[in-house]
Amino acid sequence: MFNSYQYSNSYDDLLKLMIQNAQQAELDNQILQIVEQFFEKELSKESRPFSRPERTRLFQQVTKAIFADVLGKIDGAK
């Protein structure tokens, strides 16, 4: 018979393992690097110079918007 306790433990174990593997692979850094490359490419198309604080703030806002969209898609996934 199906034991929900055993299922829960194996689910939790799998979740921990997947998170550890993603952290060891530095997946977060890889994703951030992709966003940063996109940001720099798009920013280079602009003729207006930006100060370092402006660039930082713009990068933060763009990145947060992208991640908010991704999270929305994840939450809506079935």
N, C-alpha and C positions, 0 to 999 in steps of 0.2 A: 504494500500500500504506500501511497505517496506521503512522505513526511515533510510537512512545511518547514519544520525546524532545520532539517538537514538541507533542504533547498535554500533556506535563508542563509545558512552558514556558507554553502558553496557559492552563493551569489555574492555575499560579502567578501569572501576570499578572492573571488574573481575580480571584483571591483577594486580591491586593494592591489592585487597583482597588476591589473591594467594601469592603474594610476602610477604605481612604482615604475613600470616599464616606460610609460610616457615621460615621467620625470627623468629617468636615467637616459633616455634618448634626447632629453632637452627639447622636447616637442614644443614647449611654450616659446623657447628662444627661436626655433625654426619658423614658427608661425609669425612671431614678431618681426623677424628678419624679412619675411615676405612682404608684410605690411609696410615696413620701413623702406624697402626697395621701391615699392609702388609709390609711396609718398614722395620720395626723392625724385623719381622719374616725373611725376605729375607736377611737382613744385618747380622743376627745372624748365617746364614749359611756360612758366609765368615770368614776365619781364620785371616785375616789381621785386626789389630787394626786401628781405625780411630780416629783422634783428634776431639774434639767438633766442631771446625770450618769446618772440612771436612764433618762430619756427617750432619751438618746444610746445607752446600752447596749442598751435594748430595741429601738430602731430598727435598730441594727446587727445584732442577733440575728434579728429578724424578716426583715430584708432578706437576710441570709445564708441563712436557711431558704428563702425564696422563690426565690432564685437557685440554690440547691442543687436544688430541685425542677425548675426550668427546665432546668438542666444535665442532670439525670437524664432528662428527657423528650427532650432533644436527643440524648443518647447512645443512647437507646433507639429513636430514629427510624430508619426504614429508607428 
